[in-house]
């Protein structure tokens, strides 16, 4: 599940500080991409953790007995912290 970045687009009007708008335009020029792409990427970066959290909560409701595991950014499992044996 996720956002279809190639799906149909619609307009939205937001009020941003003029200095921020200038920075967005400068970044778009620097990266040679449309301003819309810069704004969309920023929005996706901000909202993605919320989508993951919501999806995980839904998954937990559907799979209440599944063992909990956490994985690091590299995909390795993060073990629960606790006393270590030396």
C-alpha positions as CSV (number, residue, x, y, z in Angstrom):
1,X,0.0,0.0,0.0
2,X,1.3,3.5,-0.7
3,X,0.9,6.6,-2.7
4,X,0.7,6.3,-6.5
5,X,3.0,9.2,-7.5
6,X,1.9,8.6,-11.1
7,X,-1.8,8.7,-10.3
8,X,-4.1,11.5,-11.3
9,X,-3.1,14.9,-10.0
10,X,-5.2,17.6,-8.5
11,X,-4.5,21.1,-7.4
12,X,-4.1,22.4,-3.9
13,X,-3.5,25.9,-2.7
14,X,-1.3,26.5,0.3
15,X,0.0,29.6,2.0
16,X,3.8,29.4,2.6
17,X,6.3,32.1,3.6
18,X,7.6,33.8,0.5
19,X,11.2,33.0,1.5
20,X,10.3,29.3,1.6
21,X,8.7,29.6,-1.8
22,X,11.9,31.2,-3.1
23,X,14.0,28.3,-1.7
24,X,11.7,25.7,-3.3
25,X,12.1,27.4,-6.7
26,X,15.9,27.6,-6.3
27,X,16.1,23.9,-5.4
28,X,13.9,23.0,-8.3
29,X,16.2,25.0,-10.7
30,X,19.3,23.4,-9.1
31,X,17.9,19.9,-9.5
32,X,16.4,20.6,-12.9
33,X,13.0,19.3,-11.8
34,X,9.5,21.0,-11.6
35,X,8.6,22.8,-8.4
36,X,5.7,20.3,-8.1
37,X,8.2,17.4,-7.8
38,X,10.1,19.2,-5.0
39,X,6.9,19.8,-3.1
40,X,5.6,16.3,-3.6
41,X,8.9,14.7,-2.5
42,X,8.9,16.9,0.6
43,X,5.3,15.9,1.4
44,X,6.0,12.2,0.9
45,X,9.1,12.4,3.2
46,X,7.0,14.0,5.9
47,X,3.9,11.7,5.6
48,X,5.5,8.3,4.9
49,X,6.2,7.4,8.6
50,X,2.6,8.1,9.4
51,X,1.4,5.8,6.6
52,X,3.8,3.0,7.8
53,X,2.5,3.5,11.4
54,X,-1.1,3.3,10.3
55,X,-0.5,0.2,8.1
56,X,1.4,-1.5,11.0
57,X,-1.5,-0.8,13.4
58,X,-4.0,-2.3,10.9
59,X,-1.7,-5.3,10.4
60,X,-1.4,-5.8,14.2
61,X,-5.2,-5.8,14.5
62,X,-5.4,-8.5,11.7
63,X,-2.5,-10.5,13.2
64,X,-2.7,-10.0,17.0
65,X,-0.7,-13.2,17.7
66,X,2.2,-12.6,15.3
67,X,5.5,-12.1,17.1
68,X,6.7,-8.6,17.3
69,X,10.0,-7.9,15.4
70,X,11.8,-4.7,14.6
71,X,14.2,-4.3,11.7
72,X,16.9,-1.8,11.2
73,X,17.3,0.3,8.1
74,X,19.6,-2.4,6.6
75,X,17.0,-5.1,7.2
76,X,18.7,-6.8,10.1
77,X,16.5,-7.7,13.0
78,X,16.9,-5.5,16.0
79,X,16.7,-7.7,19.1
80,X,15.0,-6.5,22.2
81,X,17.4,-4.8,24.6
82,X,18.1,-6.7,27.8
83,X,20.9,-8.2,29.8
84,X,23.7,-9.6,27.8
85,X,25.7,-12.7,28.6
86,X,29.5,-12.0,28.6
